[in-house]
Amino acid sequence: MIHENYKMLLFDLGGVIIDIDPSRTENEFRKISNKSDSKFKGLDYRNEKYSSELITIFFKYEQGFLTDSEFRDGIRKIGGIDRNDEEIDEIWNLVILKINKSVLELIIKLKKKYSIMVLSNT
């Protein structure tokens, strides 16, 4: 039950409204990289805490501190990946699985009574 005094509800886009699986992107980058697997360790942030130059690029990009070109160039350089822009974009977007329809339907119902906001770090 939602508290009666609430006027607004906030939902996270990735992982709540949209089902995601970061390991899909991590695994694909590992397959095509000429660097060691450890470079990509921690990209799937749900499983472990790890820090590397490559992980820093991922998080800076998600936070809006890098342009698309800067992100792709960083992936190429630090990740040892020789792919064009479109291929890198396709791999990056493997994280997206599907829209969670039941949550979306709930949000539509709640919209009648509450202001709805969606938060995304991408």
C-alpha positions as CSV (number, residue, x, y, z in Angstrom):
1,M,0.0,0.0,0.0
2,I,1.3,3.4,-0.9
3,H,1.2,6.1,1.8
4,E,-1.7,8.5,1.2
5,N,0.4,11.6,1.6
6,Y,2.7,10.7,-1.3
7,K,2.2,12.9,-4.4
8,M,4.9,11.6,-6.6
9,L,6.4,8.1,-7.3
10,L,9.9,7.6,-8.7
11,F,10.8,4.5,-10.8
12,D,14.2,3.4,-12.1
13,L,14.2,2.7,-15.8
14,G,17.0,0.0,-16.0
15,G,16.3,-3.0,-13.8
16,V,12.7,-2.0,-12.9
17,I,10.8,-0.8,-16.0
18,I,13.3,-2.4,-18.4
19,D,14.8,-5.8,-17.6
20,I,18.6,-5.6,-18.1
21,D,21.5,-8.1,-18.0
22,P,24.9,-6.3,-18.0
23,S,26.7,-9.7,-18.2
24,R,25.6,-10.0,-21.8
25,T,27.5,-6.9,-22.8
26,E,30.5,-7.9,-20.5
27,N,30.7,-11.4,-22.1
28,E,30.6,-10.1,-25.6
29,F,33.3,-7.5,-25.0
30,R,35.4,-10.2,-23.5
31,K,35.0,-12.4,-26.6
32,I,36.2,-9.8,-29.0
33,S,38.9,-8.1,-26.9
34,N,42.6,-8.8,-27.3
35,K,43.0,-7.9,-23.5
36,S,42.7,-10.3,-20.6
37,D,39.3,-11.1,-19.1
38,S,40.2,-9.2,-16.0
39,K,39.8,-5.9,-17.9
40,F,36.1,-6.5,-18.0
41,K,35.7,-7.9,-14.5
42,G,33.0,-5.9,-12.7
43,L,31.1,-4.5,-15.7
44,D,28.2,-6.4,-14.4
45,Y,28.0,-4.3,-11.3
46,R,25.3,-6.4,-9.7
47,N,27.7,-9.2,-8.9
48,E,30.8,-7.7,-7.6
49,K,32.8,-4.5,-6.8
50,Y,35.8,-4.0,-9.0
51,S,37.6,-1.1,-10.4
52,S,39.6,-0.7,-13.6
53,E,40.2,2.0,-16.2
54,L,37.6,0.3,-18.5
55,I,35.0,0.2,-15.7
56,T,35.6,3.9,-15.1
57,I,34.9,4.6,-18.8
58,F,31.6,2.6,-18.6
59,F,30.5,4.6,-15.5
60,K,31.5,7.9,-16.9
61,Y,29.6,7.2,-20.0
62,E,26.5,6.2,-18.1
63,Q,26.7,9.3,-16.0
64,G,26.9,11.5,-19.1
65,F,30.5,12.6,-18.7
66,L,31.7,11.2,-22.1
67,T,30.3,11.7,-25.6
68,D,29.4,8.6,-27.6
69,S,32.6,9.0,-29.6
70,E,34.8,9.4,-26.5
71,F,33.1,6.3,-25.0
72,R,33.7,4.2,-28.2
73,D,37.3,5.3,-28.5
74,G,37.9,4.4,-24.9
75,I,36.5,1.0,-25.4
76,R,38.7,0.5,-28.4
77,K,41.9,1.7,-26.7
78,I,41.6,0.3,-23.2
79,G,39.5,-2.7,-24.0
80,G,41.6,-3.8,-27.0
81,I,38.5,-3.9,-29.2
82,D,38.7,-3.4,-33.0
83,R,35.1,-2.7,-34.0
84,N,33.3,0.1,-35.7
85,D,30.8,2.4,-34.0
86,E,27.7,0.4,-34.9
87,E,29.2,-2.8,-33.6
88,I,30.2,-1.3,-30.3
89,D,26.7,0.2,-30.0
90,E,25.1,-3.2,-30.7
91,I,27.2,-4.8,-28.0
92,W,26.6,-2.1,-25.5
93,N,22.8,-2.4,-26.1
94,L,22.9,-6.2,-25.4
95,V,22.3,-5.2,-21.8
96,I,18.6,-4.4,-22.7
97,L,16.3,-7.4,-22.5
98,K,12.7,-6.3,-22.6
99,I,10.2,-3.9,-21.1
100,N,8.6,-5.2,-18.0
101,K,5.0,-5.0,-19.0
102,S,3.5,-5.7,-15.5
103,V,5.5,-2.8,-14.0
104,L,4.5,-0.5,-16.9
105,E,0.8,-1.4,-16.5
106,L,1.1,-0.6,-12.8
107,I,2.7,2.7,-13.5
108,I,-0.1,3.6,-15.9
109,K,-2.7,2.8,-13.2
110,L,-0.7,4.8,-10.6
111,K,-0.5,7.7,-12.9
112,K,-4.2,8.4,-12.3
113,K,-3.4,9.3,-8.7
114,Y,0.3,10.2,-8.6
115,S,2.8,12.2,-10.5
116,I,5.3,9.7,-12.0
117,M,9.0,10.2,-12.6
118,V,11.4,7.9,-14.2
119,L,15.1,7.9,-13.4
120,S,17.8,6.7,-15.7
121,N,21.6,7.0,-15.7
122,T,21.8,6.6,-19.4
